[in-house]
Amino acid sequence: MEKTVNILGFAGSLRKGSYNKALLRAAVELVPKGAKLEVFDLDGIPPFNQDLENQPAQKVKEFKAKIRAADAILIVTPEYNYSIPGVLKNAIDCASRPHGDNAFEHKPVAIMGASIGMTGSSRAQYHLRQCFVFLTCFALNQPEVMVPFAHEKIDKDGKVTDQKTREKIRELLESLVAWTRRLKG
Ligand SMILES: Cc1cc2nc3c(=O)[nH]c(=O)nc-3n(C[C@H](O)[C@H](O)[C@H](O)COP(=O)(O)O)c2cc1C
């Protein structure tokens, strides 16, 4: 029997009614057999200050430990001003430091995202992929899950109701699990 693939997921929005948090909740429901998805909330990660990088906050320590314990990472990103939100970039910066202690090193990672606009967070996702080069993550290339007009696909209770979107999320998770198994040999 194959070993369970443990995925850690986090969303780059702190907003209670976040569409991206809703995508992540849907992913928890849709995770394939043989995998588990744990959600980490970025709320409480302090702004990165390099003077203090050797004395990280408890929340940063927890975040790094969870990333290290996971077999794979799922990042769900909103798009802010054509890029990733500061909250997400800050969390990534915190977990990548100090030099030589980058928690993301060699982690398989997948991305998805939602926006209320017509491009579904695509510009943010491509910026995020650029960060993966320096982080030395192994990014899953396909499928690309970009959810435009999120307000039409997620109901007022924060449930992803659009079946096509749910199918894409399932496909992404299946691909991430296969990618992780392939990398782990
Ligand atoms: C500061 C800010 C900048 C934004 N910039 C973009 C943008 O560049 N492209 C886009 O499609 N939506 C943009 N939006 C709208 C977001 O897609 C929308 O607020 C979305 O709901 C954010 O994700 P969330 O629901 O997970 O919080 C922006 C929103 C904010 C607050």
The ligand as an ORCA input file, in Angstrom:
! r2SCAN-3c Opt
* xyz 0 1
  C      -5.651     45.514     -2.426
  C      -6.472     44.773     -3.451
  C      -6.014     44.673     -4.745
  C      -6.726     43.917     -5.696
  N      -6.201     43.743     -6.930
  C      -6.788     42.879     -7.798
  C      -6.147     42.525     -9.017
  O      -5.064     42.957     -9.329
  N      -6.777     41.635     -9.816
  C      -7.980     41.065     -9.502
  O      -8.496     40.264    -10.274
  N      -8.611     41.398     -8.347
  C      -8.043     42.281     -7.489
  N      -8.628     42.580     -6.287
  C      -9.954     42.013     -5.994
  C      -9.820     40.611     -5.402
  O      -9.867     39.662     -6.464
  C     -10.966     40.354     -4.438
  O     -10.946     41.306     -3.398
  C     -10.916     38.946     -3.854
  O     -12.135     38.704     -3.193
  C      -9.735     38.770     -2.895
  O      -9.602     37.444     -2.466
  P     -10.304     36.862     -1.140
  O     -11.781     36.820     -1.436
  O      -9.728     35.501     -0.988
  O      -9.991     37.776      0.010
  C      -7.956     43.326     -5.342
  C      -8.424     43.484     -4.023
  C      -7.700     44.173     -3.089
  C      -8.222     44.275     -1.670
*
